C-alpha cells in the first residue's frame, strides 16, 4: 500500500536499471508498477586465451552510454528519478587518480591468479572462515588484484597518487557522478571486504602488501552515491541530477529482478550453468566453501552457489540439434534414466567441489530423445540435491521459488523440475538483472527493497507440481545420489541428509 502522506515514500516515476554482462551492456526503464517502458543493449567484446579473459573498460562505458541514449529516447526526462548498476562478480581493473583505466578489465572468470590465491588464502584464512566461504578461488577479485600489482611497472613516487582498484561498476558510477564514489559491498565481497564488520580487513591487506589508499570506500547496496553530472547526462541521455544508487553483482541483480527476497525465498537461474540465490536472516557458513553469502541492502544475507552443471550440457552433448523437437519427443517418453549434466571438463563446484568429476548416465537411453530427457532430468535432480545441501547447512529453503534464465523458457523442463522438487514454482514475467537494478534504484524513494519488489516484479505463471510425478522420479533421484556418493564426490553426511529429506 502506498504511503498516504504527501512526503511519504512513492515509487512514482521512471527507474533505470543498468546491466554489464559478459556479452552486452543493457539499460531498461521501468515505472513504479514494474511496466517495462523501454530497453536497449549494445554488444561487448571479450579477449580470451587459456585462463585469460579480459575486456576493454572503456567499451563498458561507451556501450552502456549508447544503450542508455537509445532506451531514453522518448522517455519524459522529468520522470526519471534514479538508477543502479550491476556488473559481473569479481571483475576488476586498476585506474589512475582521474579514473582513467591503467589495465584491461580482469573478467569474473580470469583464472591466472592461482599463485596469488594461495597467498591470499594463507593471509586471510581466519577472515574467510568467519565470512563462511573459507577460501578464495583464483578468479576472485583479491587474488587478481595481487597479481595486477605483482605485474605492474615500477611507479615513480614523484608521479603522485598511486593506482586505485575499481570493480567493474565503479568505473561506471565514477563516470556518471563525475568523480569517484564508494563501491558497493556486493561487488567488494570477492575483494575480501568484511561483510560482518563492514570494513576492509586491514591486517590481511597489510600482510598482502596492498596499499590502503588503493581500496575504495564501501557502502551497502541501495545507498545513494550521488547524482548524474552534466557531462554524463550529455553522454548517456540520463537527466543531470538523477540519483545514482549503489548496485549489486549480476547474480544478486537477477535475484532482485525475480523478487526472491523474503526469508527462505530462492531464485534458480538456469543458463549455461545452474546458479542459486536465496535469502536468509542469518549468515550461512559452509565448511566445504562452495556456498557464500552477499549481504542484502536491508541487512539480510543472500546465500548462493553456482554449479558447473546446467543447460550448457545440452549444447555440449546435442550440438546443432533441434532442441525444441527433442523436448517434444522427450516429453512423450517421460523416461526415468538420469544423466549427470556437467557443462565442461573442469569438474563440479556446487553442491560439492570435485575437480575430477565427469558426466555419466544411469539407465537405458536407446535414442537421442531418451538421452536428451536424461539430461533434463539430471539438471532437475542436481537442483534438488543443491536444495538438500543448502538445508544441510542450515539455510532456509522453504520460501517462494522462482525460475529464471534461458532454461526457464522450456515449459516442459520447468514442469519436470517442479515435479522432481515437489514444490510450486513461479516464473517472473520479465526477470533480468537490469530489472533488478531498476527495483533497487526505486528504494532511493524511501521504500524498502521487499516492498519495491512486490510492487514492481510481475509474476507471469505459477507451476504446481504433480505429487504422482514427484513420487515417480524419487527413485531416479536416489540413484543419482548413490552414484555421486560411490564416485567419492558427495559427502556421506550430505547424502544421508538428502535421503532423510526424501523420505519425509
MARBAKE-427294 format. One line per 10 residues: number of its first residue (from 1); their letters; for each residue x, y, z of C-alpha. Coordinates in Angstrom, 2 decimals. Each point is the difference from the previous one (the first is absolute). Example, Ala and Ser with C-alpha at 12.3 -4.5 7.8 and 13.67 -1.06 7.14 Angstrom:
2
1 = as = 12.30 -4.50 7.80  1.37 3.44 -0.66
END
This chain:
504
1 = xxxxxxxxxx = 0.00 0.00 0.00  1.39 3.43 -0.86  0.65 2.50 2.77  -2.93 2.47 0.14  2.19 2.88 1.18  1.11 2.43 -2.71  3.61 -0.30 1.18  -0.11 -3.81 0.45  1.85 -2.53 -2.14  -1.32 -0.34 -3.53
11 = xxxxxxxxxx = 1.08 -2.09 -2.97  -1.49 2.46 -2.49  2.39 0.88 -2.81  2.42 -1.87 -2.23  2.80 -2.16 1.39  3.01 -1.09 -2.04  1.82 -3.32 0.26  3.46 -0.20 -1.58  1.54 -3.43 -0.52  3.55 -0.92 -1.04
21 = xxxxxxxxxx = 0.06 -3.63 -1.09  2.68 -2.00 -1.73  -1.40 0.48 -3.48  -1.99 3.24 0.20  -0.76 3.22 1.85  -3.69 0.63 0.60  -2.29 2.77 1.24  -3.67 -0.36 0.92  -2.51 2.64 1.04  -2.75 -1.23 2.35
31 = xxxxxxxxxx = -2.85 1.78 1.74  -1.10 -0.50 3.60  -2.40 -2.80 -0.93  2.71 -2.01 -1.75  -1.15 0.88 -3.51  2.92 -0.14 -2.42  0.03 3.32 -1.83  3.14 -0.43 -2.09  3.11 -2.13 -0.33  3.15 0.03 -2.10
41 = xxxxxxxxxx = 3.34 -1.80 -0.06  3.38 0.14 -1.70  2.48 -2.86 -0.49  3.25 -0.40 1.95  3.13 -1.70 -1.29  2.16 -2.37 2.04  3.59 -1.08 -0.48  0.57 -3.61 1.08  3.11 -2.13 -0.08  0.31 -3.01 2.30
51 = xxxxxxxxxx = -0.85 1.19 3.53  0.26 3.66 -1.08  -3.24 1.94 -0.47  0.12 3.78 -0.41  -2.17 2.81 -1.31  0.69 3.63 -0.85  -1.46 2.07 2.89  -0.58 2.97 -2.28  -2.37 -2.17 -2.02  -2.10 -0.55 3.12
61 = xxxxxxxxxx = -0.64 3.73 0.16  -0.53 0.64 -3.72  -2.31 -3.02 -0.40  -2.04 0.83 3.08  -0.26 3.68 -0.95  -1.29 -0.94 -3.47  -2.54 -2.42 1.49  -1.21 2.70 2.39  -0.42 2.55 -2.80  -2.12 -2.42 -2.01
71 = xxxxxxxxxx = -2.13 -1.14 2.95  -0.69 3.56 1.14  -0.96 1.30 -3.42  -3.67 0.88 0.44  0.01 -0.27 3.82  -1.14 3.14 1.83  3.25 1.10 1.68  -1.93 1.69 2.78  -1.24 -3.41 1.21  3.45 -1.67 0.30
81 = xxxxxxxxxx = 0.86 -0.18 3.69  2.78 -2.51 0.63  2.27 -2.72 -1.36  2.14 -2.90 1.21  2.67 -2.04 -1.77  0.97 -3.66 0.23  3.10 -1.72 -1.36  1.69 -3.37 -0.15  1.25 -1.27 3.36  3.75 0.23 0.54
91 = xxxxxxxxxx = 0.75 2.15 -3.08  2.57 2.71 0.82  2.56 2.42 -1.45  2.52 2.55 1.17  -0.55 3.69 -0.80  1.88 3.23 0.62  -1.13 2.86 2.24  -2.14 1.42 -2.81  -1.81 -3.30 -0.55  1.82 -0.86 -3.23
101 = xxxxxxxxxx = 0.54 -3.78 -0.34  3.61 -1.12 0.39  -0.73 -3.68 -0.70  -2.51 -2.04 -1.97  -3.01 -1.24 1.91  0.85 -3.32 1.64  -3.24 -1.91 -0.51  -1.94 -2.07 2.52  1.43 -3.32 -1.23  3.59 1.03 -0.72
111 = xxxxxxxxxx = 1.95 -2.77 1.71  3.62 1.14 -0.20  0.38 0.85 3.70  0.47 -3.55 1.35  3.34 0.86 1.66  -1.45 3.14 1.56  -3.10 -1.90 1.19  2.21 -2.24 2.14  1.55 3.06 1.67  -3.41 1.64 0.42
121 = xxxxxxxxxx = -1.43 -3.11 1.67  2.94 -0.27 2.37  -0.20 3.65 1.03  -3.79 0.14 0.31  -0.80 -3.50 1.25  -1.64 1.12 3.26  -2.05 2.75 -1.66  -1.16 -2.12 -2.92  -1.08 -2.71 2.48  -1.95 2.55 2.03
131 = xxxxxxxxxx = -1.73 1.23 -3.15  -1.05 -3.53 -0.86  1.70 -0.66 -3.35  3.33 -1.19 1.51  2.17 0.47 -3.11  0.26 2.24 -3.04  0.31 -1.39 -3.50  2.56 1.37 -2.52  -2.86 1.71 -1.85  -1.00 2.04 3.07
141 = xxxxxxxxxx = 0.88 3.68 0.03  2.58 0.08 2.81  2.39 -2.57 -1.57  -0.37 1.83 -3.32  0.77 3.32 1.68  3.16 -1.43 1.54  1.00 -1.34 -3.43  -0.58 3.39 -1.64  2.24 1.62 2.58  2.63 -2.73 -0.45
151 = xxxxxxxxxx = 0.15 0.76 -3.72  -0.35 3.78 0.20  2.98 2.08 -1.22  2.10 1.79 2.60  -1.68 3.27 0.96  1.80 3.29 0.30  -0.90 1.45 3.44  0.15 3.47 -1.57  -2.91 -0.96 -2.24  -2.46 0.64 2.83
161 = xxxxxxxxxx = -2.80 -2.24 1.23  0.30 -3.69 -0.71  -2.50 -2.20 -1.86  -3.48 -0.68 1.27  -1.97 -3.21 -0.04  -3.31 0.23 -1.83  -2.60 -2.70 -0.23  -1.75 -0.10 -3.36  -2.92 2.20 1.06  2.29 2.46 1.84
171 = xxxxxxxxxx = 1.26 1.30 -3.35  -3.58 0.63 -1.09  -1.13 1.74 3.20  3.18 2.15 -0.10  -0.86 1.10 -3.55  -3.65 0.58 0.88  0.78 2.12 3.06  3.03 1.73 -1.48  2.16 -1.01 2.96  0.79 -3.17 1.94
181 = xxxxxxxxxx = -2.81 -1.27 2.22  0.01 -2.97 2.40  -0.20 -3.57 -1.20  -2.84 -2.26 1.12  0.55 -2.87 2.43  -1.38 -2.55 -2.46  2.74 0.59 -2.57  2.59 0.39 2.79  -0.74 -3.48 1.43  2.50 -1.81 -2.24
191 = xxxxxxxxxx = 2.62 2.65 0.76  -0.09 -1.09 3.64  -2.31 2.65 1.47  -1.11 -1.08 3.49  -3.78 -0.18 -0.36  -0.62 -0.62 3.72  2.13 2.86 1.32  -0.62 2.10 -3.16  3.60 1.04 -0.52  3.11 -1.08 -1.86
201 = xxxxxxxxxx = 2.05 -2.60 1.94  2.98 2.30 0.45  2.38 -2.56 1.48  -0.59 -2.40 -2.90  0.57 2.77 -2.53  3.19 1.05 1.79  1.32 -3.57 -0.05  -0.74 -0.16 -3.75  1.75 3.35 -0.52  -3.10 1.64 -1.44
211 = xxxxxxxxxx = 0.07 3.77 0.65  -2.99 1.33 1.94  -0.30 2.96 -2.36  -0.59 -2.34 -2.92  -3.29 -1.34 1.44  -3.26 1.90 -0.45  -2.41 1.02 2.71  -2.87 -2.48 0.21  -3.71 0.42 0.81  -2.98 -2.33 0.07
221 = xxxxxxxxxx = -1.96 -0.58 -3.22  -2.90 2.41 -0.26  1.98 2.94 1.40  -0.32 3.20 -2.05  3.51 0.71 -1.31  -0.62 3.36 -1.66  -1.66 1.26 -3.15  0.64 0.00 -3.74  2.26 2.88 -1.05  -0.45 2.20 -3.07
231 = xxxxxxxxxx = 2.72 -1.70 -2.05  -1.48 -3.45 0.65  -3.48 1.31 -0.81  1.23 1.15 -3.39  1.70 -3.37 -0.67  -2.86 -2.24 1.15  -3.22 1.96 -0.29  -0.66 -0.59 3.71  -1.21 3.30 1.49  2.55 1.86 2.11
241 = xxxxxxxxxx = -0.84 -0.30 3.69  -1.38 -3.56 -0.26  0.83 -1.94 3.17  2.77 -2.61 -0.32  -0.74 -2.94 2.32  2.66 -2.54 1.05  -0.70 -3.23 -1.89  0.84 -3.71 0.35  1.62 -2.78 -2.01  -1.87 -1.49 -2.96
251 = xxxxxxxxxx = -1.13 -3.10 1.90  -1.50 2.08 2.81  -1.55 2.33 -2.56  -1.77 -2.96 -1.61  -1.20 -1.10 3.43  -1.53 3.41 0.65  -1.52 -0.02 -3.50  -1.68 -3.31 0.87  -1.31 1.37 3.31  1.69 -2.78 2.02
261 = xxxxxxxxxx = 0.60 2.06 3.13  -2.20 -1.37 2.81  1.77 -2.28 2.52  0.30 -3.46 -1.54  -0.75 1.26 -3.52  2.23 -1.23 -2.84  0.60 0.84 -3.62  1.59 -2.67 -2.18  1.54 1.27 -3.22  0.30 -2.75 -2.61
271 = xxxxxxxxxx = 2.37 1.31 -2.63  3.22 -1.62 -1.16  0.38 -1.03 3.64  -2.39 -0.24 2.94  0.23 2.94 2.43  -1.81 0.24 3.35  -0.72 3.22 1.89  -2.06 0.06 3.19  -0.86 2.11 3.03  0.83 -0.80 3.62
281 = xxxxxxxxxx = -0.28 1.98 3.25  3.39 -1.40 1.05  3.42 -0.57 -1.57  0.46 -3.49 -1.47  3.44 -1.46 0.62  1.05 -2.89 -2.21  2.82 -2.30 1.19  0.57 -1.08 -3.61  0.15 3.59 -1.25  -2.36 -0.48 -2.96
291 = xxxxxxxxxx = -2.71 2.35 1.31  0.67 3.65 0.79  -2.22 2.90 1.11  -0.50 3.51 -1.22  -1.56 2.48 2.40  -3.29 1.49 -1.12  -0.93 3.69 0.03  -2.27 -0.56 3.00  2.69 -1.83 2.01  -1.19 -3.53 -0.79
301 = xxxxxxxxxx = 2.30 -2.61 -1.55  -0.14 -1.30 -3.55  1.60 -3.47 -0.15  0.75 -1.49 -3.38  1.93 -2.52 -2.00  0.81 -0.64 -3.64  0.11 -3.50 -1.43  2.10 -1.12 -2.95  -3.06 -1.86 -1.29  -2.89 1.49 -1.92
311 = xxxxxxxxxx = -1.48 0.69 -3.41  3.48 0.27 -1.49  0.09 -3.80 0.13  -2.63 -0.01 -2.74  2.24 2.07 -2.27  2.89 -2.30 0.82  -1.79 -3.30 -0.60  -2.55 1.02 -2.66  1.83 2.55 -2.18  -1.95 1.30 -2.98
321 = xxxxxxxxxx = -3.13 -2.06 0.80  -3.55 1.32 0.17  -0.47 0.26 3.77  -3.71 0.86 -0.28  -0.63 -3.17 -2.00  2.08 -2.03 2.44  -1.97 1.45 2.91  -3.29 -1.01 -1.61  1.23 -3.55 -0.59  1.54 -0.21 3.49
331 = xxxxxxxxxx = -3.22 1.19 1.66  -1.91 -2.78 -1.73  2.46 -2.59 1.37  -0.15 1.21 3.62  2.93 -2.35 0.72  1.92 -0.37 3.29  3.60 -0.42 -1.21  2.08 2.81 1.51  3.22 1.68 -1.15  2.51 2.03 1.98
341 = xxxxxxxxxx = -0.05 3.13 -2.19  3.47 1.54 0.34  0.57 2.89 -2.38  3.77 -0.29 -0.42  3.00 -2.09 0.97  0.86 2.21 2.97  -1.82 -2.09 2.61  -2.72 1.12 2.43  -0.13 2.97 2.40  -3.49 -0.18 1.60
351 = xxxxxxxxxx = -1.62 -1.76 1.90  3.43 -1.60 0.47  3.49 0.76 -1.25  1.43 -2.75 -2.20  2.54 1.11 -2.63  0.15 -3.56 -1.33  -3.76 -0.49 -0.41  -1.14 -1.33 -3.37  -3.43 -0.35 -1.65  -1.84 -3.32 0.22
361 = xxxxxxxxxx = -3.36 -1.53 -0.91  -2.02 -2.41 2.19  -2.57 -2.14 -1.81  -0.80 -0.84 -3.59  0.08 2.72 -2.66  -0.80 -1.83 -3.26  -0.27 3.14 -2.13  0.76 3.72 -0.03  -3.36 0.96 1.48  0.56 -2.32 2.97
371 = xxxxxxxxxx = 3.52 1.34 0.47  -1.33 3.55 -0.19  -2.65 -0.71 2.64  2.70 -1.50 2.24  1.83 3.32 -0.10  -3.16 1.98 0.77  -0.67 -2.31 2.95  3.64 0.19 1.09  -0.20 3.77 0.38  -3.21 -0.42 2.02
381 = xxxxxxxxxx = 1.65 -2.57 2.28  3.08 2.16 0.48  -2.26 2.93 0.84  -1.71 -2.07 2.69  3.39 -1.05 1.38  1.07 3.65 0.18  -3.04 0.80 2.13  0.70 -3.02 2.21  3.57 1.22 0.45  -1.13 3.53 0.85
391 = xxxxxxxxxx = -2.45 -1.43 2.54  2.85 -2.09 1.44  1.95 3.24 0.59  -2.93 1.55 1.86  -1.20 2.30 -2.78  -3.75 0.62 -0.13  -1.25 -1.54 -3.26  -3.79 -0.25 0.34  -1.01 3.46 -1.22  -1.25 0.97 -3.47
401 = xxxxxxxxxx = 2.04 -1.39 -2.92  0.46 1.76 -3.33  1.62 -1.20 -3.21  1.85 2.29 -2.39  2.63 -0.35 -2.71  -0.17 -1.37 -3.53  -0.92 -3.49 1.22  -3.17 1.40 1.59  -1.39 0.59 -3.49  -0.35 -3.78 -0.44
411 = xxxxxxxxxx = -3.48 -0.68 1.43  0.41 -3.77 0.29  3.35 0.36 1.75  -1.48 2.44 2.54  -2.83 -2.42 0.75  2.42 -2.92 0.31  2.19 1.95 2.42  -3.03 1.00 2.10  -1.17 -3.63 0.07  3.40 -1.32 1.08
421 = xxxxxxxxxx = 0.17 2.61 2.77  -3.65 -0.48 0.97  -0.55 3.72 0.55  -1.75 2.88 -1.80  2.08 2.18 -2.30  -0.61 3.56 -1.18  1.16 1.38 -3.35  0.50 3.79 0.02  -1.34 1.77 -3.05  3.26 1.83 -0.71
431 = xxxxxxxxxx = 2.75 -0.98 2.41  3.48 1.28 -0.81  2.81 1.79 1.76  -0.86 3.38 -1.48  -3.56 -0.26 1.38  1.47 -0.83 3.40  2.10 3.13 -0.11  -3.04 2.13 -0.89  -1.73 -1.46 3.08  3.04 0.75 2.15
441 = xxxxxxxxxx = 0.18 3.54 -1.39  -3.62 0.51 1.07  0.99 -0.49 3.66  1.54 3.48 -0.16  -3.60 1.21 0.36  0.00 -1.31 3.59  -1.81 -3.27 -0.82  1.70 -3.14 1.33  1.22 -2.59 -2.48  -2.63 -2.68 0.68
451 = xxxxxxxxxx = -2.83 2.51 -0.45  1.57 1.39 -3.18  0.36 -3.51 -1.40  -3.58 -0.88 0.97  -1.22 3.02 -1.97  2.30 -0.33 -3.01  0.69 -3.72 -0.60  -2.76 -1.63 -2.03  -0.59 -3.75 0.15  -1.03 -1.44 -3.34
461 = xxxxxxxxxx = -0.83 -3.60 0.94  -0.04 -2.39 2.96  0.62 -3.73 -0.41  -1.52 -2.44 2.47  1.85 -3.34 0.33  -1.68 -3.35 -0.57  0.35 -2.19 3.14  -0.20 -3.13 -2.15  2.91 1.14 -2.18  2.00 1.09 3.05
471 = xxxxxxxxxx = -0.33 -3.55 1.34  0.80 -1.46 -3.44  3.32 1.83 -0.25  1.10 -0.56 3.60  1.79 -3.31 -0.79  1.96 1.71 -2.78  1.07 2.70 2.45  1.13 -2.57 2.56  2.00 -1.88 -2.68  1.60 3.31 -0.95
481 = xxxxxxxxxx = 1.03 0.63 3.63  1.35 -3.55 0.36  2.15 0.30 -3.11  1.49 3.35 1.01  0.77 -1.47 3.43  1.52 -3.15 -1.51  2.30 2.12 -2.15  1.23 1.86 3.07  -1.45 3.37 -1.00  -2.81 0.29 2.53
491 = xxxxxxxxxx = 0.71 -0.05 3.73  -1.74 -2.89 1.79  -1.59 2.35 2.54  -1.47 2.16 -2.77  -1.27 -3.09 -1.84  -1.63 -1.31 3.19  -1.65 3.38 0.60  -1.39 0.01 -3.56  -1.40 -3.51 0.42  -1.67 0.92 3.31
501 = xxxx = -1.66 3.00 -1.61  -1.14 -2.18 -2.90  -1.86 -2.35 2.35  -1.67 2.71 2.09
END
